[in-house]
Amino acid sequence: MSSRPSIDLTGDVVMVTGATGDIGAEYVCALVSAGADVIATDVAQTAEAGQELADRATELGPGKAVFTTVDVTSDDDLAAAAVLAVERFGGLDALINNAAIYRSLGPKRSLRELSNDDWDTTLRVNVRGSWQAIKAVTPLFIERGGGRVVNISSTVARAGVPGFAHYVASKAAVDGLTRAAARELGAHNIRVNGVAPGLVSDSATEAINPDGYAARSAQTRALAREMTPSDLVGAVLWLASQTSGFVTGQTILVDGGQVFA
Ligand SMILES: NC(=O)c1ccc[n+]([C@@H]2O[C@H](COP(=O)([O-])OP(=O)(O)OC[C@H]3O[C@@H](n4cnc5c(N)ncnc54)[C@H](O)[C@@H]3O)[C@@H](O)[C@H]2O)c1
């Protein structure tokens, strides 16, 4: 069930990467419900799910969604998505950098068990891909007189959860990218912020954690319940909108009060 936040994105065009996962799909539906037109993107293997998502979101309205395949490590894919944004919706106002190696991390592994390939693949998608996506959309934002980037981080970057060192390091690097890009792009009226979710009870989390892990984790929150993708919508849409006008370079933790750092 998608939230319908009161943030108004009518007339805005937003690109979402990694859109077909449970969380990305929630962003797409919420953005369309808030009035935005959305370029939903994900890797080629997800094309069927992506098309279904775009149809479902457009049916919700009042905005529209189209799906196109984008591997965020491909400059060509990103350039083609930027062209699509211009052709279909006349430009672009915001990017949700949500794509990541997360579900495919597999079970937790120690520092010594991780391979160089594990490390490189995760950093390449999560960090390099986020930077590549920002690079690809920046000219479109400048064309419109400004834009907003929301980089999806994770509270593990602050908490340092064991068993996923490569993923933790990648999300800490995303936080650094948020600050650096905010400083550099402010001159173009482009704001760059982050949202760091806590553990979400979605199918990806179920795939990589033991049974009952999310329920146990929830007990350590100030708001002691499990978190759903819809809990992220308010923060993401706020940062993607003009409403957050003078906020840049920040990463907001959305985790029900679990990590205070
Ligand atoms: N689920 C959680 O508990 C949780 C917690 C904190 C942060 N996050 C972050 O939230 C985001 C969404 O997570 P999710 O739970 O939906 O995980 P997920 O693994 O289901 O979603 C990630 C999406 O990224 C896509 N992707 C992977 N490699 C890609 C590439 N090279 N190019 C483009 N897309 C690619 C996948 O196809 C998938 O749709 C991720 O950035 C994740 O790190 C999730």
The ligand as a MOL file (V3000), in Angstrom:
LIG
                    3D

  0  0  0     0  0            999 V3000
M  V30 BEGIN CTAB
M  V30 COUNTS 44 48 0 0 0
M  V30 BEGIN ATOM
M  V30 1 N 15.9680 -3.0130 2.7850 0
M  V30 2 C 16.6190 -2.4180 3.7860 0
M  V30 3 O 16.5190 -2.8010 4.9630 0
M  V30 4 C 17.5070 -1.2400 3.4870 0
M  V30 5 C 18.0850 -0.5570 4.5770 0
M  V30 6 C 18.8970 0.5310 4.3280 0
M  V30 7 C 19.1120 0.9470 3.0420 0
M  V30 8 N 18.5450 0.2640 2.0070 0 CHG=1
M  V30 9 C 18.7980 0.7480 0.6630 0
M  V30 10 O 17.5630 1.0010 0.0310 0
M  V30 11 C 17.6900 0.7840 -1.3850 0
M  V30 12 C 16.6440 -0.2120 -1.8710 0
M  V30 13 O 16.7980 -1.4160 -1.1510 0
M  V30 14 P 15.8520 -2.6880 -1.3380 0
M  V30 15 O 15.5910 -3.2240 -0.0020 0
M  V30 16 O 14.7030 -2.3560 -2.2360 0 CHG=-1
M  V30 17 O 16.8950 -3.6750 -2.0390 0
M  V30 18 P 16.8740 -4.4050 -3.4400 0
M  V30 19 O 18.1620 -5.1500 -3.5310 0
M  V30 20 O 15.6110 -5.1700 -3.6090 0
M  V30 21 O 16.8340 -3.1870 -4.4450 0
M  V30 22 C 17.9670 -2.6790 -5.0880 0
M  V30 23 C 17.5940 -2.3910 -6.5170 0
M  V30 24 O 18.7770 -1.9450 -7.1970 0
M  V30 25 C 18.8280 -2.6080 -8.4340 0
M  V30 26 N 20.2000 -2.6890 -8.9220 0
M  V30 27 C 21.1960 -3.5270 -8.5310 0
M  V30 28 N 22.2930 -3.3130 -9.2800 0
M  V30 29 C 21.9800 -2.3190 -10.1520 0
M  V30 30 C 22.6930 -1.6640 -11.1950 0
M  V30 31 N 23.9680 -1.9850 -11.5080 0
M  V30 32 N 22.0620 -0.6910 -11.8990 0
M  V30 33 C 20.7740 -0.3540 -11.6080 0
M  V30 34 N 20.0500 -0.9510 -10.6400 0
M  V30 35 C 20.6520 -1.9190 -9.9300 0
M  V30 36 C 18.2290 -3.9850 -8.1990 0
M  V30 37 O 17.7960 -4.5720 -9.4080 0
M  V30 38 C 17.0980 -3.6420 -7.2480 0
M  V30 39 O 15.9000 -3.3470 -7.9430 0
M  V30 40 C 19.1290 0.3350 -1.5960 0
M  V30 41 O 19.9360 1.4720 -1.8700 0
M  V30 42 C 19.5090 -0.2370 -0.2430 0
M  V30 43 O 20.9040 -0.2170 -0.0330 0
M  V30 44 C 17.7480 -0.8270 2.2020 0
M  V30 END ATOM
M  V30 BEGIN BOND
M  V30 1 1 1 2
M  V30 2 2 2 3
M  V30 3 1 2 4
M  V30 4 1 4 5
M  V30 5 2 4 44
M  V30 6 2 5 6
M  V30 7 1 6 7
M  V30 8 2 7 8
M  V30 9 1 8 9
M  V30 10 1 8 44
M  V30 11 1 9 10
M  V30 12 1 9 42
M  V30 13 1 10 11
M  V30 14 1 11 12
M  V30 15 1 11 40
M  V30 16 1 12 13
M  V30 17 1 13 14
M  V30 18 2 14 15
M  V30 19 1 14 16
M  V30 20 1 14 17
M  V30 21 1 17 18
M  V30 22 2 18 19
M  V30 23 1 18 20
M  V30 24 1 18 21
M  V30 25 1 21 22
M  V30 26 1 22 23
M  V30 27 1 23 24
M  V30 28 1 23 38
M  V30 29 1 24 25
M  V30 30 1 25 26
M  V30 31 1 25 36
M  V30 32 1 26 27
M  V30 33 1 26 35
M  V30 34 2 27 28
M  V30 35 1 28 29
M  V30 36 1 29 30
M  V30 37 2 29 35
M  V30 38 1 30 31
M  V30 39 2 30 32
M  V30 40 1 32 33
M  V30 41 2 33 34
M  V30 42 1 34 35
M  V30 43 1 36 37
M  V30 44 1 36 38
M  V30 45 1 38 39
M  V30 46 1 40 41
M  V30 47 1 40 42
M  V30 48 1 42 43
M  V30 END BOND
M  V30 END CTAB
M  END
